[in-house]
Amino acid sequence: MLLLYNFLLGVAALFLVPWYAIRMMRTGKYRRGFRQRLGLLPPATLASLTGSPRLWLHAVSVGEVTVAAPIITALRKRLPGAAIILSTTTDTGQEMARRIVTAADAFIYYPLDIPSAVRRTIDNLRPDMFVLTETELWPNFIDYCRKQRVRVFMANGRLSSRSFRRYRLTRFFWKGILDSFAGIGVISELDAERFRGLGAPKDRLRICGNAKYDSLAAQTSSVLLAEMRTRLNIAANDLVLVAGSTHEGEEAIIIDVYEKLLHTYRGCKLIIVPRHIERAPSVLDLARGAGFEDIITMSEIIGGRQRQDERVTVIDVIGELFKVYGLATVVFCGGSLVAKGGQNIMEAAAWGKVIFYGPFMDDFQEEKDLLETAGAGITVRDGNELWEGVLKMMADQPAMAQRGDAGRRLVAANSGAADRYAELIINCLS
C-alpha cells in the first residue's frame, strides 16, 4: 500500500510541483523554509540540540501551535534536560510558535512527505519520540519513524465527522499506519470511538481532553485586555460585535446585521477577522460597498495610525483573533453559516463571551454542545436570526454576562489535559 501511495504521490507531483513553483515566484508563498521542507536543516539548529531525551512535536498551523504550547510547557517541567523541537507546516504557524512557545529549543518546518526529505530530516534530528498534535497522518514519515525505532505519539487527536468518513473509505490503509503509534491520546469518547473504527489499537488509546483549553485559560488576562483596548481605542462600555474566523459568504451577512444593529445602537462597533487574511481586501470592498467609509485595518494601526471614530475595523494580520475576542460585547464565530465545519468557539468562551454561530459546526460538535448546555453558545440559521439574537443579548446585559461567565467557567473546568498528555508521552518514551 505504501508503494501505491508513493506512486499516486508521484503522479500528483507532476501537476502540483509546477503550480506551487508558479505561486512561489508570484507571491513568495511557500518560499520560507523551503530547504527545510526538503530535509536540509540549518547546522545551527542541529548544534543547539544537546539535551536528552530528544522530543519532536509537530503542529500544522496556528491552531495546533496553541495545543502544542501547554504540552511542551508540561514536558519541560518534567524533563528539564530534554531537547525539544517544534515543527510547523505553515508560515503563520511558525511565526506563532516562535512567539508563544518559549520552552522549545528549536523551531523547524515539517518535511514534505517524500521519502528522501523524510529520511534526511529524521536522520539529522535523531528524535527519541515524535509527537503530532491533532490528526495529520503522513504515511512515509510514520513508516520511516517505525523503521528507525522512533516512537510516535498522537496528542489531542480528533476526528470530525467529515474526516472520519474520508479516512473510513480507506480504512485498510490507515489501520497499518495507526498500528505504528506507541500511543494515541484523544479529546473525547467520540474521537476514541472513531479511531477504533479505523482500526487503532484499543490498548493504546486514551481519552485526555482538549489541551487547547489549557492554553486558553492561561492566556486571558486583564492586562492583555487593557492593552488591546488602548491599542484599538475601544472603551470598556463600548458595544462591539466581533465576527471571528469568517469565510466568504459570511462577511456580507455580518455587515448587513451590523447595519440593522446601528438603527438601535448607534455607537456599536464592528470588528471583522477573516479566517484567511489574504481575503481582507475583499472584506474591505464589501464594507465600503455597504456605505462604510470610516474603516481602519490592524496593519494601519500597527503602522502608527490611531483609531478614532471608525465604525469598522478589519483585522488583516495573524495572531490577533484571540486578543480581539476580549473586546467583544457579543461574538459571531465563522465557518458556520457556510459549510466549513465551524471554527474554535472556545477562544471567545475563555473571555466570558456569548457566542453565536451557524448550523455548520460539524468539526466542533462537542464544544458546541458544552457551550449550549452552559447557555454561552447559540445556534442561528441565518442573518435574520443572528440580528435578532444579538439584539436580544445587548438588551439584557446582566443575562448576557451571566451566560458568558458560565462559558468561561466551563473552559477553566476542562483544563489539565496538557499534563495528562505529557504523562502519557513520558510513559510511552520509557
Steps between C-alpha positions, in 0.01 A plus 500: 500500500790735566627435146157590364494815716840612368396424142190719540711763675738503202212540253355786703843668515507527120213747527556652844871582477460745205199660670687552829808625314294766323339608828840523667630726224192719486408535866801376697272254680660166599846651443580535869640178638508335157843342559384368836194344335747302287682381813787751486513631856726791611820377673439750781164338574655155525785630715253648750349160579727380780246374752348157554252347432435660165129574448358627172148646507313603186224761466361565152396863541388762752222292657724201560775722641262609777454130577871421494601797718357379836609142429859617441485705821380192691774285344769756585396495868532122511807468275707816554801354318311394186565638152161609367439576133178652366416482130220667305372471146385857441684832526234641731540200727877551505460866596256414777723219630804725527292761680316295763689172548786602726581150628615357163868483403457514121239582236493342156270443204350153462639305202301415190378140513741379235743224606823695444386807696364285782819295527727806507294674769465203733861388455624851581275560800518145641194545726415254774133577455281682249175656626243632256221725625151431372465274196725533198627163381787493250574136406865531388594694810333260742638197317858628519456579870402137548805377309732724706328398827381855565192476721198687365226647719185694413387775737163675491381257236166583347298377203213715376211323333629615161854376566373171637293436188802575282742280695250217532484459121865384511494340846709206377789742440478712816469201732865413429609861551319532833648170616843670489403741780635439849201691637200699384354763732163635387269780605173316560328162508353574156850550361613175665206317345589633155867405536396151607283492189814561289681212668708686760629264773252521787764444768693809381205740493446745786246781547682804641287803407588807298839659572385816326294578810820519706644755262182708494447510875860616549495769231208715615601788725384848596839637395468358148145633474609849611778498241255411222253767612775761482630370171161510327371799700191312620352586840373242747138615454509499118272253324707282265394223265799279418470264203791257522640251248249599233489334158383618161124546504487585871643853500212632288256355755693650791511845342125486436437398863723783617312754289176392667658517847596863440132596484474406870859544621654791312834473678553129435835401345576210266825302490537241224778241507501297175621141536754559223661843516561508124124552469517828694485718183173337392358552851594868479328524160182347646495750787559796269236367262254508790576868552761480777791731426617534861708180498840421647718189480727349762800537270431876489482510880828311526645746248421793731150612403282549806143382494264792553127456435520237229202270525656200325836339575638221281773284655738424212794357696560162661483424872251765619170310505519363852586843643228672296237267647567663836363831364167353389159563642375206295679268258416329175733213414533426127529199279153413628247684284676342204589131490857520635455300820526800735796648685626492859226654714682435830741790442216749543349295784827530695439878511148449635318590178170380357571348158268473201569258216321342207376142460820366338703414811594140413868540596416647842189306598625414849593863576164616363312258725700607806443872445133464419452304823657794684291751302809669354459361148208577269427350157342723235384390157548824309574869520155593624524261796848631574374860504209414726724301735765772531231763551348292781837447669597866487165595652562281806860558607472324842364181341769515230773538764358204694498278191851606401637435848353148491693438178821637650468271803441208264829565320687527830342178631616305196866599529773253602516298179855616421629334819322177411655498152845571644470204739394269217787617279753432776346157567523411130856629490608269784 
